[in-house]
Amino acid sequence: MPRKGEPRDVQMLYLVEGELNKARLRWPDRTSLSVPEGAEVSLETYFNAFPASYWRRWSQLDRVILAMDVEGAATISVYRSKQDGVRISVLNVEAKDEHVEIPLELRNFEAGGWLWFDVTAETGATIANAAWCSDRLPEAQTMPDGTTTGPEEKMVAVGIPTFNRPRDAVNALHALAEDPVVLEAITDVLMPDQGDQHPADEPDFAAAEAAFDGRLRIFPQGNLGGSGGYSRIMYEALNSTDAPFILYMDDDIAIEPDSILRAVQAARYAKSPILVGGQMLNLQDRAQLRTTGEAVEPATFMWGPAAHAVYDHDFARYPLGYIGSKEDHLDPKKYDSRALHRRIDVDYNGWWMNLFPRVVAKQLGLPLPLFIKWDDTEYALRAKQAGFPTVTWPGAAIWHMAWADKDDAIDWQAYFHLRNRLIVASVYGPEDPRGILRNMMKSTYKHLMCMEYSTMAIQIEAMKDFLKGPEQLFDILESTLPRIQNIRKDYADAQVIPSAADLPAPTGAPGVPTKNVGGRLGKVKKLPWAAKSLLHLSKPEDRAHWQAPQLGLTAEEARWFTLSRVDSATVSTAGGTGVAFRKRDKQLAKDLLAQTKELQTQIRRRWPELQRSYAGAMEELTSRENWGRIFDEQA
């Protein structure tokens, strides 16, 4: 059940109350539900429905047992859905003051579908300890080479790297400990602390630590980025624990603790070892599911949605059972939840939450020393290549800030986005890099039109470092970020001013569009805008506009068709913490573009050599011994 005090939109992730109920449902704790006489409730929800198609595809099971304790009299109505969301009644059970177990077959869920149950209270009734259960323990799993491993115990080492988020880190520890069943399954909590603001300094840290009874270990180290933090977790989990599973989680999240057990059970019961990814719910809009699955587009080697994936689904507006009418399905403007019932196959899962079987980590080694970005994608591609696919598992999730609410495509992280994308593409990507380079150049032109010169400058550094080869990656792991930040400080678009009120008022830019145009005619309508943009960019900038901005834009309004037709503008940060005063500089743009083109030419010419170099260095870059030397230096 939802935690106490959750708003109604978040409650919709757990239960849907009947529209005609005369009295509200109550839940005295998180594992029991009181339903007034005559009231109805549906558990066709994100956290309580059973993702049967995933268990049908990946697990050893051919059936599941729905079990619960019923106090009072109630009708338990079990349903399943097809891959298109259509509901099918399975059975009704009349229960009164008894323990109920209902066996349910999984044979109908090859392409998609969920199982769930609704409750109609004949008298006041309480449903407690409801669970989707197996009727047997997991069996040994088949490895890619035909040997077997396991079965494994229901135990997991949880790793949470942290960097100057002491409050978030301690909150995460409290959440892990709040569910006694989850706490019992956690063998160790491993927390690399890479900042100078420490969780141990928080006033309630001692209480959080005490809950783990010696199982929490913190590892102070320099700022080695996400890959350094997660590599430390895997290193310690393999060297100093016996946990059969290793779970990664970010520190800046909110946790549904039961998701940890769901991931562990999915991994234990899999036919063969798999990586289990948790889905991301939006921390700033908590009823919204950010994505159901991610893939890498082969030609451009860029992230994107997996086939049939769903983005930004709002369960408060469109519950899992909302599939619309036949008439709605004919209208492309209508939205529903049908796509959530189809099973999704993915390439990778972000490390906001991801579980690794120990046997996989031992065989594959540790993450690449990439600092941040693409380390999670690379590891999943490495695992997939070795026969260990990633499965993004519905109903196992954390809340995390959606990446659309960050500036990471244009701030200092843009260096790592590009350098690491090229590194990973050189190992797993296409033989011909022209699709990647064309996609990169398209982004470069957008940065140019948007006066994002600092982004262009650090992406030039990213290409230079990629061309230097893999030998330097460990050496520059800790020094790259300060170097990139030092480069950015010389560019106006990288300098955040606390408020636009600290600058002169915008002077205006009549006729310049500030709103996007969508729909089928969007591209056609933008053609004259593009022509006017090119005409404006061909002329020297008017530096009188460097004294006062022409426009004041939000992050959402800062689009190429607007910024390419002015000589200055303020743009707010995605997080709303300030503004950047962007100023058009034609000569600077020309110089940066020329450098970009020259480096792309070098990448295209040297691509086969770079592929051999990076692929040949993989074993050395991912070895426990080499990472161990880095950690020893940090001690």
C-alpha positions as CSV (number, residue, x, y, z in Angstrom):
1,M,0.0,0.0,0.0
2,P,1.1,3.6,-0.3
3,R,3.0,5.2,2.5
4,K,0.9,7.4,4.8
5,G,0.4,10.9,3.6
6,E,1.1,10.2,-0.1
7,P,-1.0,12.4,-2.4
8,R,-3.8,10.9,-4.4
9,D,-1.8,10.8,-7.7
10,V,0.9,8.7,-6.1
11,Q,-1.7,6.5,-4.5
12,M,-2.8,5.6,-8.1
13,L,0.4,3.7,-8.4
14,Y,-0.9,1.2,-5.8
15,L,-4.6,1.1,-5.9
16,V,-7.7,2.5,-7.7
17,E,-10.8,3.0,-5.6
18,G,-14.2,2.3,-7.0
19,E,-15.9,5.4,-8.3
20,L,-19.2,4.6,-6.5
21,N,-17.6,3.8,-3.1
22,K,-19.5,5.6,-0.3
23,A,-16.6,5.4,2.1
24,R,-12.8,5.6,1.7
25,L,-10.5,2.7,1.9
26,R,-8.0,2.6,4.7
27,W,-4.6,0.9,5.1
28,P,-3.2,0.8,8.6
29,D,0.1,-0.4,7.3
30,R,1.8,-1.1,4.0
31,T,0.7,-4.8,3.8
32,S,-3.0,-4.6,4.7
33,L,-6.1,-2.9,3.1
34,S,-9.5,-2.4,4.8
35,V,-12.4,-2.2,2.4
36,P,-15.8,-0.9,3.7
37,E,-18.9,-3.0,3.1
38,G,-20.1,-2.6,-0.5
39,A,-16.9,-0.9,-1.6
40,E,-14.7,-1.9,-4.5
41,V,-11.0,-1.6,-5.2
42,S,-8.8,-2.6,-8.1
43,L,-5.2,-3.6,-7.8
44,E,-4.6,-3.1,-11.6
45,T,-1.8,-0.7,-10.8
46,Y,1.8,-0.3,-11.5
47,F,3.1,-1.6,-8.1
48,N,0.4,-4.3,-7.5
49,A,-0.4,-5.9,-10.8
50,F,1.9,-8.8,-11.8
51,P,3.9,-8.3,-15.0
52,A,3.1,-11.8,-16.2
53,S,4.6,-11.5,-19.7
54,Y,8.0,-10.8,-18.2
55,W,7.8,-13.8,-16.0
56,R,6.5,-15.9,-18.9
57,R,9.5,-14.8,-21.1
58,W,12.4,-14.8,-18.6
59,S,11.6,-17.1,-15.7
60,Q,11.6,-20.8,-14.9
61,L,7.9,-20.6,-13.8
62,D,4.9,-21.7,-15.7
63,R,2.4,-20.5,-13.1
64,V,2.1,-18.1,-10.2
65,I,0.2,-18.4,-6.9
66,L,-1.9,-15.4,-5.8
67,A,-2.0,-15.6,-2.0
68,M,-3.7,-13.4,0.6
69,D,-5.4,-13.4,4.0
70,V,-9.0,-12.3,4.0
71,E,-10.8,-11.1,7.1
72,G,-14.5,-10.6,6.7
73,A,-16.3,-11.5,3.4
74,A,-15.2,-10.4,0.0
75,T,-15.2,-11.4,-3.6
76,I,-11.7,-11.7,-5.2
77,S,-12.0,-11.2,-8.9
78,V,-8.9,-12.1,-10.9
79,Y,-8.2,-10.6,-14.4
80,R,-5.5,-10.7,-17.0
81,S,-4.8,-8.5,-19.9
82,K,-3.7,-9.2,-23.5
83,Q,-0.7,-7.3,-25.1
84,D,-3.1,-4.6,-26.2
85,G,-4.5,-4.0,-22.7
86,V,-7.9,-5.8,-23.3
87,R,-9.1,-7.2,-20.0
88,I,-10.2,-10.8,-19.7
89,S,-11.9,-12.2,-16.6
90,V,-10.1,-15.3,-15.2
91,L,-12.1,-16.3,-12.1
92,N,-14.0,-15.1,-9.0
93,V,-13.4,-16.4,-5.5
94,E,-15.7,-15.9,-2.6
95,A,-13.6,-15.7,0.6
96,K,-14.5,-15.3,4.2
97,D,-12.1,-15.2,7.1
98,E,-9.6,-17.5,5.4
99,H,-6.2,-17.7,3.7
100,V,-6.6,-17.8,0.0
101,E,-4.3,-19.3,-2.6
102,I,-5.2,-19.1,-6.3
103,P,-2.9,-20.8,-8.9
104,L,-2.7,-19.0,-12.2
105,E,-1.1,-20.2,-15.5
106,L,1.4,-18.0,-17.4
107,R,0.9,-19.6,-20.8
108,N,-1.2,-16.7,-22.2
109,F,1.4,-14.0,-21.8
110,E,4.0,-14.5,-24.6
111,A,3.7,-11.1,-26.2
112,G,2.5,-9.1,-23.2
113,G,-0.1,-8.8,-20.4
114,W,-0.5,-8.4,-16.7
115,L,-2.4,-10.3,-13.9
116,W,-4.2,-8.5,-11.1
117,F,-7.2,-8.8,-8.8
118,D,-10.1,-6.6,-7.7
119,V,-11.9,-6.8,-4.4
120,T,-15.6,-6.3,-3.7
121,A,-16.3,-6.2,0.1
122,E,-19.5,-8.1,1.0
123,T,-19.0,-7.1,4.6
124,G,-16.3,-4.9,5.9
125,A,-13.2,-6.8,4.8
126,T,-9.4,-6.6,5.3
127,I,-7.0,-8.0,2.8
128,A,-3.5,-8.7,4.2
129,N,-0.2,-10.1,3.1
130,A,-1.3,-10.3,-0.5
131,A,1.5,-11.6,-2.7
132,W,2.4,-13.2,-6.1
133,C,4.2,-16.4,-5.1
134,S,6.1,-19.3,-6.6
135,D,5.1,-22.8,-5.7
136,R,8.7,-23.9,-5.8
137,L,12.2,-22.7,-5.1
138,P,14.4,-21.5,-8.0
139,E,16.4,-24.1,-9.8
140,A,19.9,-23.9,-11.3
141,Q,20.4,-21.5,-14.2
142,T,21.9,-22.3,-17.6
143,M,25.0,-20.2,-18.5
144,P,25.7,-19.2,-22.1
145,D,28.3,-21.9,-22.4
146,G,25.8,-24.6,-21.4
147,T,27.1,-25.1,-17.8
148,T,24.9,-24.3,-14.8
149,T,25.1,-22.0,-11.9
150,G,23.0,-21.6,-8.7
151,P,20.4,-21.7,-7.5
152,E,21.0,-18.6,-5.3
153,E,19.7,-17.4,-2.0
154,K,17.5,-14.4,-1.6
155,M,20.4,-12.1,-0.6
156,V,21.8,-8.9,-2.1
157,A,24.5,-6.4,-1.5
158,V,23.2,-2.9,-2.2
159,G,25.6,-0.2,-3.4
160,I,24.9,3.5,-3.3
161,P,27.7,5.9,-4.4
162,T,27.4,9.4,-3.1
163,F,29.0,12.8,-3.9
164,N,28.1,15.8,-1.7
165,R,24.5,14.6,-1.2
166,P,24.7,13.6,2.5
167,R,21.0,14.3,3.1
168,D,19.9,12.2,0.1
169,A,22.3,9.4,1.1
170,V,21.0,9.1,4.6
171,N,17.4,9.3,3.4
172,A,18.2,6.3,1.1
173,L,19.6,4.4,4.1
174,H,16.4,5.0,6.1
175,A,14.2,3.9,3.2
176,L,16.2,0.7,2.8
177,A,15.8,-0.2,6.4
178,E,12.1,0.6,6.7
179,D,10.8,-2.7,5.4
180,P,11.9,-5.6,7.7
181,V,11.5,-8.2,4.9
182,V,13.8,-6.2,2.6
183,L,16.3,-5.5,5.3
184,E,16.6,-9.2,6.1
185,A,17.6,-9.9,2.4
186,I,20.4,-7.2,2.4
187,T,23.8,-8.7,3.3
188,D,25.8,-5.5,2.9
189,V,25.3,-1.8,2.1
190,L,28.3,-0.4,0.3
191,M,28.6,3.4,0.0
192,P,31.6,5.0,-1.7
193,D,31.8,8.6,-0.4
194,Q,33.5,10.7,-3.1
195,G,32.8,14.2,-1.8
196,D,33.7,16.6,1.1
197,Q,30.2,16.6,2.6
198,H,29.7,13.3,4.3
199,P,26.6,11.3,5.3
200,A,28.2,10.5,8.6
201,D,27.9,14.2,9.5
202,E,24.1,14.2,9.3
203,P,22.4,14.2,12.7
204,D,20.4,11.1,12.1
205,F,23.2,9.1,10.4
206,A,23.8,7.0,13.6
207,A,20.2,5.8,13.6
208,A,20.4,4.9,9.9
209,E,23.7,3.1,10.5
210,A,22.4,1.2,13.5
211,A,19.5,-0.3,11.5
212,F,22.0,-2.3,9.4
213,D,23.8,-3.8,12.4
214,G,27.3,-3.6,11.0
215,R,26.3,-4.3,7.4
216,L,26.9,-0.6,6.3
217,R,30.4,0.2,5.0
218,I,31.5,3.6,3.7
219,F,34.6,4.0,1.5
220,P,36.0,7.5,1.3
221,Q,37.7,8.2,-2.0
222,G,38.4,11.0,-4.4
223,N,35.8,12.0,-7.0
224,L,36.1,9.2,-9.6
225,G,32.6,9.9,-10.9
226,G,29.8,7.4,-11.2
227,S,32.0,4.8,-12.9
228,G,34.5,5.1,-10.0
229,G,31.8,4.8,-7.4
230,Y,30.0,1.9,-9.0
231,S,33.3,0.1,-9.8
232,R,34.2,0.4,-6.1
233,I,30.8,-1.2,-5.2
234,M,31.4,-4.1,-7.5
235,Y,35.0,-4.4,-6.4
236,E,34.1,-4.6,-2.7
237,A,31.1,-6.8,-3.4
238,L,33.2,-9.4,-5.2
239,N,36.2,-9.2,-2.8
240,S,34.6,-8.9,0.6
241,T,31.1,-10.3,0.4
242,D,29.4,-13.5,-0.6
243,A,26.2,-11.8,-1.9
244,P,24.9,-13.6,-5.0
245,F,23.5,-10.3,-6.3
246,I,24.8,-6.8,-6.5
247,L,22.3,-3.9,-6.7
248,Y,23.3,-0.4,-7.9
249,M,21.3,2.6,-6.9
250,D,21.8,6.3,-7.1
251,D,21.8,8.4,-3.9
252,D,19.5,11.2,-5.2
253,I,16.4,9.0,-5.4
254,A,13.3,8.0,-3.5
255,I,13.0,4.2,-3.0
256,E,10.1,1.8,-3.0
257,P,11.9,-0.8,-0.9
258,D,9.9,-3.8,-2.2
259,S,11.4,-3.1,-5.6
260,I,14.7,-4.5,-4.3
261,L,13.1,-7.9,-3.5
262,R,11.3,-7.9,-6.8
263,A,14.6,-7.4,-8.7
264,V,16.3,-10.1,-6.6
265,Q,13.4,-12.6,-7.2
266,A,13.3,-11.9,-10.9
267,A,17.1,-12.7,-11.1
268,R,16.8,-15.8,-8.9
269,Y,14.0,-17.3,-10.9
270,A,15.4,-16.5,-14.4
271,K,16.2,-19.4,-16.7
272,S,19.6,-18.0,-17.3
273,P,21.5,-15.1,-15.5
274,I,20.1,-11.7,-16.5
275,L,20.7,-8.1,-15.4
276,V,17.5,-6.7,-13.9
277,G,16.9,-3.0,-14.3
278,G,14.5,-1.0,-12.3
279,Q,12.3,1.5,-14.1
280,M,12.5,5.3,-13.4
281,L,9.6,7.2,-11.9
282,N,9.8,11.0,-12.1
283,L,10.9,12.4,-8.7
284,Q,9.3,15.8,-9.5
285,D,6.0,14.3,-10.9
286,R,5.8,11.1,-8.9
287,A,2.9,9.4,-10.7
288,Q,4.8,9.6,-13.9
289,L,6.8,6.7,-15.4
290,R,9.7,8.2,-17.3
291,T,10.5,5.3,-19.6
292,T,9.7,1.6,-19.9
293,G,12.9,0.7,-21.7
294,E,16.0,2.0,-23.5
295,A,18.0,0.9,-26.6
296,V,21.0,2.1,-28.6
297,E,20.2,3.1,-32.2
298,P,22.8,1.1,-34.3
299,A,23.6,3.6,-37.1
300,T,24.0,6.7,-34.9
301,F,24.9,4.8,-31.8
302,M,22.8,7.1,-29.7
303,W,20.4,6.4,-26.8
304,G,16.7,6.3,-27.4
305,P,13.5,4.4,-26.6
306,A,13.4,0.7,-27.1
307,A,10.9,-0.6,-29.7
308,H,7.4,-0.1,-28.4
309,A,8.6,1.7,-25.3
310,V,6.5,4.4,-23.5
311,Y,7.8,7.7,-22.2
312,D,6.4,10.0,-19.6
313,H,3.3,8.0,-18.8
314,D,1.1,9.6,-16.1
315,F,-0.7,7.0,-14.1
316,A,-2.8,9.5,-12.3
317,R,-4.5,10.5,-15.6
318,Y,-4.1,7.2,-17.4
319,P,-4.2,4.2,-15.0
320,L,-2.9,0.8,-16.1
321,G,-6.5,-0.2,-17.0
322,Y,-7.3,2.9,-19.1
323,I,-7.3,1.6,-22.7
324,G,-9.9,3.8,-24.3
325,S,-12.6,2.9,-26.8
326,K,-12.5,1.7,-30.4
327,E,-13.3,5.2,-31.5
328,D,-10.5,6.6,-29.4
329,H,-8.1,4.2,-31.0
330,L,-8.8,5.8,-34.4
331,D,-7.9,9.2,-33.2
332,P,-4.1,9.8,-33.0
333,K,-4.6,12.6,-30.5
334,K,-6.1,10.3,-28.0
335,Y,-3.9,8.7,-25.4
336,D,-4.3,5.6,-23.2
337,S,-2.4,2.9,-21.4
338,R,-2.5,0.1,-24.0
339,A,1.2,0.2,-24.8
340,L,2.1,-0.6,-21.2
341,H,0.7,-4.1,-21.6
342,R,3.2,-5.1,-24.3
343,R,6.5,-6.6,-23.2
344,I,9.5,-4.5,-24.1
345,D,13.0,-5.8,-24.9
346,V,15.9,-3.4,-24.1
347,D,19.6,-3.0,-24.7
348,Y,20.5,-1.5,-21.3
349,N,19.1,0.0,-18.1
350,G,20.3,3.1,-16.3
351,W,22.2,2.7,-13.0
352,W,19.6,4.6,-11.0
353,M,18.7,1.0,-10.2
354,N,20.3,-2.1,-11.7
355,L,21.0,-5.6,-10.4
356,F,23.9,-7.9,-11.4
357,P,24.2,-11.5,-10.6
358,R,27.6,-12.1,-9.0
359,V,28.4,-14.8,-11.5
360,V,28.1,-12.1,-14.3
361,A,30.3,-9.6,-12.5
362,K,33.0,-12.2,-11.9
363,Q,33.1,-13.1,-15.6
364,L,32.8,-9.7,-17.1
365,G,34.9,-7.6,-14.8
366,L,34.2,-4.0,-13.6
367,P,32.9,-1.0,-15.4
368,L,35.1,1.1,-17.8
369,P,36.8,4.1,-16.2
370,L,34.6,6.6,-18.0
371,F,33.8,8.9,-15.0
372,I,30.1,9.4,-15.9
373,K,27.8,8.7,-18.9
374,W,27.7,5.5,-21.0
375,D,29.3,3.3,-18.3
376,D,25.9,1.7,-17.7
377,T,25.2,1.3,-21.4
378,E,28.7,-0.2,-22.1
379,Y,28.4,-2.7,-19.3
380,A,25.0,-3.9,-20.5
381,L,26.3,-4.2,-24.1
382,R,29.2,-6.2,-22.8
383,A,26.9,-8.4,-20.8
384,K,24.6,-8.9,-23.8
385,Q,27.5,-9.8,-26.0
386,A,28.5,-12.4,-23.5
387,G,25.0,-13.9,-23.3
388,F,23.6,-12.0,-20.3
389,P,20.7,-9.7,-21.4
390,T,19.3,-6.8,-19.5
391,V,15.6,-6.8,-18.6
392,T,13.9,-3.6,-17.5
393,W,11.3,-5.0,-15.1
394,P,7.9,-3.3,-14.6
395,G,6.9,-2.8,-11.0
396,A,10.5,-2.6,-9.8
397,A,11.3,1.1,-9.7
398,I,12.7,4.1,-7.9
399,W,11.9,7.8,-8.2
400,H,14.7,9.9,-9.8
401,M,14.9,13.3,-11.4
402,A,14.1,12.9,-15.1
403,W,17.0,13.7,-17.4
404,A,14.8,16.1,-19.3
405,D,15.0,18.3,-16.1
406,K,18.8,18.6,-16.3
407,D,21.2,20.6,-18.5
408,D,23.6,17.7,-19.0
409,A,23.5,17.8,-22.8
410,I,25.1,21.3,-22.7
411,D,26.9,21.7,-19.4
412,W,30.2,20.1,-18.4
413,Q,28.7,16.6,-18.8
414,A,28.5,17.2,-22.5
415,Y,32.3,16.3,-22.7
416,F,31.6,12.9,-21.1
417,H,28.5,12.3,-23.2
418,L,30.5,12.6,-26.4
419,R,33.9,11.2,-25.5
420,N,32.3,8.1,-23.9
421,R,29.8,7.6,-26.7
422,L,32.7,7.4,-29.1
423,I,34.6,5.0,-26.9
424,V,31.7,2.7,-26.5
425,A,30.8,3.0,-30.2
426,S,34.4,2.0,-31.1
427,V,33.9,-1.3,-29.3
428,Y,30.3,-2.2,-30.0
429,G,29.3,0.2,-32.8
430,P,29.2,0.1,-36.6
431,E,32.2,-0.5,-38.8
432,D,31.4,2.8,-40.7
433,P,31.2,5.8,-38.3
434,R,29.6,8.2,-40.8
435,G,26.1,7.8,-39.3
436,I,27.6,8.7,-35.9
437,L,29.5,11.7,-37.2
438,R,26.5,13.0,-39.1
439,N,24.4,12.8,-36.0
440,M,27.2,14.6,-34.0
441,M,27.5,17.3,-36.6
442,K,23.7,17.9,-36.5
443,S,24.0,18.5,-32.8
444,T,27.0,20.8,-33.3
445,Y,25.0,23.0,-35.7
446,K,22.3,23.3,-33.1
447,H,24.8,24.2,-30.4
448,L,26.2,26.9,-32.8
449,M,22.7,28.3,-33.5
450,C,21.9,28.3,-29.8
451,M,25.2,30.2,-28.9
452,E,26.3,27.2,-26.8
453,Y,30.0,27.8,-27.5
454,S,31.2,26.3,-24.2
455,T,29.5,23.0,-25.2
456,M,31.3,23.1,-28.6
457,A,34.6,23.8,-26.9
458,I,34.5,20.9,-24.5
459,Q,33.2,18.5,-27.2
460,I,36.3,19.4,-29.1
461,E,38.3,18.3,-26.1
462,A,36.2,15.1,-26.0
463,M,37.2,14.2,-29.6
464,K,40.8,15.0,-28.9
465,D,40.9,12.7,-25.9
466,F,39.1,10.0,-27.8
467,L,41.8,10.2,-30.5
468,K,44.5,9.8,-27.8
469,G,43.4,6.2,-27.3
470,P,42.5,4.1,-24.2
471,E,45.9,4.1,-22.5
472,Q,45.2,7.4,-20.6
473,L,41.7,6.6,-19.3
474,F,42.8,5.6,-15.8
475,D,45.3,8.5,-15.6
476,I,42.8,11.2,-16.4
477,L,39.9,9.7,-14.4
478,E,40.1,12.2,-11.6
479,S,41.7,15.2,-13.4
480,T,39.4,15.5,-16.4
481,L,36.5,17.3,-14.7
482,P,38.6,20.1,-13.3
483,R,40.2,20.6,-16.7
484,I,36.8,20.7,-18.5
485,Q,35.4,23.1,-15.9
486,N,38.4,25.4,-16.4
487,I,37.7,25.5,-20.1
488,R,34.1,26.4,-19.7
489,K,34.7,29.3,-17.4
490,D,35.8,31.5,-20.3
491,Y,32.5,31.2,-22.1
492,A,29.5,33.4,-21.4
493,D,26.9,30.6,-22.0
494,A,28.6,28.6,-19.2
495,Q,28.4,31.4,-16.5
496,V,25.3,31.2,-14.4
497,I,24.0,34.5,-13.2
498,P,21.7,34.2,-10.1
499,S,18.8,36.1,-11.6
500,A,17.9,37.8,-14.9
501,A,17.0,40.8,-12.5
502,D,20.8,41.3,-12.2
503,L,20.9,42.3,-15.9
504,P,19.3,45.0,-18.0
505,A,15.7,44.3,-19.1
506,P,15.4,42.5,-22.5
507,T,15.3,44.9,-25.4
508,G,13.0,42.7,-27.5
509,A,13.2,40.9,-30.8
510,P,10.0,41.4,-32.8
511,G,9.0,38.6,-35.1
512,V,11.2,36.0,-33.6
513,P,9.2,32.9,-32.7
514,T,9.5,31.6,-29.2
515,K,7.0,28.8,-29.2
516,N,7.5,25.4,-30.8
517,V,5.4,24.2,-33.7
518,G,4.3,20.5,-33.5
519,G,2.2,18.2,-35.5
520,R,2.6,17.0,-39.0
521,L,3.1,20.5,-40.4
522,G,5.7,21.4,-37.9
523,K,8.7,20.9,-40.2
524,V,7.0,22.7,-43.0
525,K,6.3,25.7,-40.8
526,K,9.9,25.8,-39.6
527,L,11.3,26.1,-43.1
528,P,10.9,29.9,-43.4
529,W,12.3,30.2,-39.9
530,A,15.4,28.2,-40.9
531,A,15.9,30.5,-43.9
532,K,15.7,33.6,-41.7
533,S,18.1,32.0,-39.2
534,L,20.7,31.3,-41.9
535,L,20.4,34.8,-43.2
536,H,20.9,36.2,-39.7
537,L,23.9,34.0,-38.9
538,S,25.6,35.0,-42.1
539,K,25.8,38.6,-40.9
540,P,28.2,40.0,-38.2
541,E,26.8,40.1,-34.7
542,D,25.6,43.4,-33.3
543,R,27.6,43.7,-30.1
544,A,25.4,46.5,-28.8
545,H,23.1,43.6,-27.8
546,W,25.9,42.2,-25.6
547,Q,25.1,45.0,-23.1
548,A,21.4,44.0,-22.7
549,P,19.8,40.7,-23.8
550,Q,17.2,40.8,-26.6
551,L,15.1,38.0,-25.1
552,G,14.6,36.3,-21.8
553,L,13.9,32.6,-22.3
554,T,13.1,29.6,-20.2
555,A,15.1,26.4,-20.9
556,E,12.1,25.0,-22.8
557,E,12.0,28.1,-25.1
558,A,15.7,28.1,-25.9
559,R,15.3,26.4,-29.3
560,W,17.4,26.9,-32.4
561,F,14.7,28.7,-34.4
562,T,14.6,31.3,-31.6
563,L,18.2,31.8,-30.6
564,S,19.6,31.7,-34.1
565,R,17.8,34.9,-35.0
566,V,19.1,37.1,-32.1
567,D,22.5,38.3,-31.0
568,S,21.9,37.8,-27.3
569,A,19.4,36.2,-24.8
570,T,19.2,35.0,-21.3
571,V,18.3,31.4,-20.8
572,S,17.3,29.9,-17.5
573,T,18.9,26.7,-16.3
574,A,16.8,23.6,-16.4
575,G,16.7,23.5,-12.6
576,G,15.6,27.2,-12.4
577,T,18.7,28.2,-10.3
578,G,19.7,31.1,-12.5
579,V,20.3,32.3,-16.1
580,A,23.1,32.3,-18.7
581,F,23.6,35.4,-20.8
582,R,24.3,34.0,-24.3
583,K,26.0,36.3,-26.8
584,R,26.5,35.5,-30.5
585,D,30.1,35.6,-31.7
586,K,30.4,34.8,-35.4
587,Q,34.1,34.5,-35.5
588,L,34.2,32.3,-32.4
589,A,31.5,30.0,-33.9
590,K,33.4,29.8,-37.1
591,D,36.6,28.8,-35.3
592,L,34.9,26.2,-33.2
593,L,33.1,24.7,-36.2
594,A,36.3,24.4,-38.1
595,Q,38.0,22.6,-35.3
596,T,35.0,20.2,-34.9
597,K,35.1,19.4,-38.6
598,E,38.8,18.7,-38.6
599,L,38.6,16.4,-35.6
600,Q,35.6,14.5,-37.1
601,T,37.7,14.0,-40.3
602,Q,40.5,12.5,-38.1
603,I,38.0,10.2,-36.4
604,R,36.6,9.0,-39.7
605,R,40.0,8.3,-41.1
606,R,41.3,6.6,-38.0
607,W,38.2,4.7,-37.0
608,P,39.4,1.1,-37.8
609,E,42.6,1.8,-35.8
610,L,40.7,3.2,-32.8
611,Q,38.3,0.2,-32.9
612,R,41.2,-2.2,-32.5
613,S,42.8,-0.1,-29.9
614,Y,39.8,0.3,-27.6
615,A,38.6,-3.3,-28.1
616,G,42.1,-4.6,-27.3
617,A,42.3,-2.6,-24.1
618,M,39.0,-3.8,-22.6
619,E,40.4,-6.5,-20.4
620,E,42.9,-4.1,-18.9
621,L,40.5,-1.3,-18.4
622,T,37.9,-3.5,-16.6
623,S,40.1,-5.7,-14.5
624,R,39.7,-5.8,-10.7
625,E,43.5,-5.6,-10.3
626,N,43.8,-2.3,-12.1
627,W,40.8,-0.8,-10.4
628,G,42.2,-2.1,-7.1
629,R,45.4,-0.1,-7.7
630,I,43.3,3.1,-8.2
631,F,41.4,2.5,-5.0
632,D,44.6,1.8,-3.1
633,E,45.9,5.2,-4.3
634,Q,42.8,6.8,-2.9
635,A,43.3,5.3,0.6
